[in-house]
Amino acid sequence: MCSAEPINCFPMLVNILSNTFLRLFNSTAHIRVWSEPFYSTQNPEIKNDIFFICLSYLLILAAGLPPLFAVSSMEDYKVKSM
């Protein structure tokens, strides 16, 4: 009925249990449960904003990584690990 991933299986389990309880109480209604694990939008402006926020974050992160490697190799040089 569902894949082994909890993000997909839990909504299905809730749906089965809810509908079972409804049938136990002789109800004709049904409950539908769905999962949308990733935020989706149809507005292209919001998609562009999200893209540029992620891009700027990655550029800032990429700018900070080379000094980290340089400090690491300088520490190795100081303790003469080679």
ZIMOWO-V306777 format. One record per helix or strand of 3 or more residues. SS is the DSSP state (H for helix, E for strand). FROM is the first residue (numbers start at 1). LEN is the number of residues. If there is no record, write none. Layout:
BEGIN
ss={SS & SS}
from={FROM & FROM}
len={LEN & LEN}
END
This chain:
BEGIN
ss={H & H}
from={6 & 44}
len={19 & 35}
END
